[in-house]
Amino acid sequence: MQAASNKYCGTLPAAIPGLEIYDVEGMVSRQFGAAKGIVSSRIASGRTPRVLIIHLGTNGPVSRAAFDALMAVAAPIPKVVFVTIKVPRDYVASSNRVIRDGVGRYPNAVLADWEAASRDHPEYFSNDELFHLNCNPGAKVYAALIAGSV
C-alpha cells in the first residue's frame, strides 16, 4: 500500500473509510492519453482495482478517442470515477464536455464534477490562477466530492 500524495493533504483516504489506496500515479505534466497504457499494464499484471479514479486533462485537451480508448481497457473495473478539470486553459470547457458525455456512455463510469463544485469557490485554491488546491478547505471538499462518487 502506498500513501496518498501530499497534494491531497491526506484527505482522500480519510474521506473514504475502508479505501485501500494501493497506488497513486501522480506525475507532473501527464496527458490524458497516458492513462490507457498505465491502466492496461496494471490489469495485465493482475492489479485490477475495484475503483479507479481518473483526474487528468489539466495538461492538455481530452479527446473522445482517448476517453473511449481508456474505457476499452478499463472495462473490467467495476467503477471508474472521472473528475472534471478546473484550470485556466482554453480547452477546459471542451475537455469537461468530453468527460461528462463519456461518463454517460459507459455503465461503469461515474462523474465527480470538480469544475462545478469549485466554480464559485476561490477559497479552495492556494494560487492566483485558482487551480492548485489548498489543504483546508480545498482538499477536503475535493476528497468529499470523490468519496461521494465512489
N, C-alpha and C positions, 0 to 999 in steps of 0.2 A: 504494500500500500504506500502511496506517495502522498504527501501533504499537499493541500491546495496552495496555489500561488499566493504570495503576499498581496497581489493585485486586488484580491477579494477580501483581504483582511481577516481571513479565516471564517467568513460569514457563510459561505456556501455549505460546508459540511454542517455547521450549526443549524442552518435553516431547513435541512432535510434530514431529520432523525433517521438513523439506520443506513444512511447513504455511505457506501464504501467507495471512496474515490481512489481507484487503483491506478489512475494515471491522469496527469494534467499535461496537455500537449500545447503549451503556450510557446510562441516564438514571435519575435519581432518581425514585422512586415510579411507575415504569411498571407497568401492569397487564398480565396475560397476554393479554387480548383485543387489545391493540395490535399484537401480533406479526403477525397476519393482514395488516393493512394494510401494514406495513413489508415483509414478505416478498413480498406481491403486487406492490407498487410496484417492488421491486428486480427481480423476474422480468420484469415488463412492460418495464423499461428495458434488458433484456438482461444483467442481472447475476445469473445463476443460479449459486449456489455448488455445488461438489461436495459440501461438508459444511456443514450448518447446525447450530449449537449453540444450544439454547434453554435458558436458565436464568431463567425468570420464574415468578412466583407468590408471591414474598415480600411483595408489596404488596397482596395480596387473593387471594381464592379462585380456583382454576382449575376451570372447569366443563367437562363433557364436550362441550357445544356449542362452546365456544371452542376446545378441543383439536381437535375434528373440523373446525371452520372453518379453523384454521391448516393442518391436514394436507391439506385440499382444495386450498389454494393451493400447498402445498409438494410436491405430487405429482411435479413434475419434478426435484426434488432427490434425488440418489441416496441420501444418508444424512442423516437428521435426528436429532441426539442431544439427548435430553431429560434434563436434570439435575433430580433431585428436590430439594425445598427443605428447609431447616432454619432455621426462625426460631421464636421463642416466640410463636406465634399459634394460636388455636383452630381455624383452618381447615387447618392443615398436614397432618394425617392424611388428611382427605378430598381435598385437592388432590393429595397424593402418590398416593393411590389412583387418582384420575383419570389422572394421568401414567402410572403403571405399567400400568393397564388399557389406556389409549390406545396405548401402545407395542406392546402385544400384538396390536392390531388392524390395524397398518399395516406392510407388509413393509420399508419404507424407514426405519422408526423404530427407534431404539436407546436403551437406558436407561443412564444414568450415575447410579447410586444414591448421591448425595451424602449423603442423610439416613442411610442405613445405614452408609456408610463413616465418617461423622463422629460417629455417635451416642454413642460412649463415649470421645470424644477432645476434652476441653475445651482441650487444648494447641494445637489447630488455630485457635483463635479469640483475638481480641485484646480482647474486651469482656466485661463481666459477663453479658450476655444470650446469649452464645455463638452469634453468627451472623456477625459481621464477621471475615473471615479475617486471620490474621497472615501474614507472608511465609514464615516458617520455624517449623514445618513445614506450616502450614495450606495456603497457596497451592501449595506443591509437591505435596502429597497430592491436592489438588483437581485440579491440572493433570494429574497422572499418571492419575487416575481418568478424566478426559475423554479423554486420549490413548489409554487402553485401550479406549475405546468407538469411537474414530474408526477 
